[in-house]
Amino acid sequence: MQNAKPIAALALIVLVIVWAIQNRAPVTTQFLFVTVRMPQAVLLSITLLAGAAIGLLFALGRGARRGKR
């Protein structure tokens, strides 16, 4: 059981590396007035991090409102 965490971490690292290699093709993205060309893995990572940050902000805001009641 002590080896479960390192094995899971290694498996996750391997999956992330495979995912990054498979999504390295450049894509063009337009946002408002800006056009950016970047690898698809970078764009997906930015999207994932932005979504996680927004979710965290909503969770923290909801927790703060519950504390005031």
N, C-alpha and C positions, 0 to 999 in steps of 0.2 A: 504494500500500500504506500510505502514511502516513495516509491519510484513513479507513482501515478502523476504527480505534478510535473516533474521534469519531462516525462514522456508526452504528456498533453501539451506542454509548452513547445517541445520540439516538433510535434505534429502540427501545431498551429503555425509555427515559423515556416515549416515546409509548405503548408498550404498558402501562406501569404506570398512566399517566393514564387510558387507556381502561378498564382493569380497575377502577380506583377509581370511575370514573363509573358503570360498569355494576353495581357492587356497593355502592351507597350506600343501599340500602333497609335500614331498621332491623330488627334481629332481637333476640329475647329469648333470653338464654343463662342457664342455671342451672348453677351449680357449687357443690356441697355445699349450703350454706345461703344462698348469695348468688344473687340474680337481677339480671342486668344487661341493659340495652337499649342497643345500640350499632349503628353501621353495619356491614354485613356485611364490608366491606373492612377495617375495623379489626380485627374478630374474626379474619379470615383472616390478617392481618398478624401479630397476636399469636401465633396458632397456628404460623405459619411461623417466627417468631423463636424461640419456645419449642422447636420441633423442632430447629432449627439449633443452639441452645445445648446441648440434650441430646446431640445427635450429636457436637458438639465436645468436650463433657466426656467422653464415652465414648472418643473417639479419643485425647484427651490421656491418659486413664487407661490405655488400652491401650499407648500409647507409653512411658509411665513404667514399666509392668511389663516391657516388652521391654528397657528399659535396665538393669534390675536383674539380668537373667540373664547 
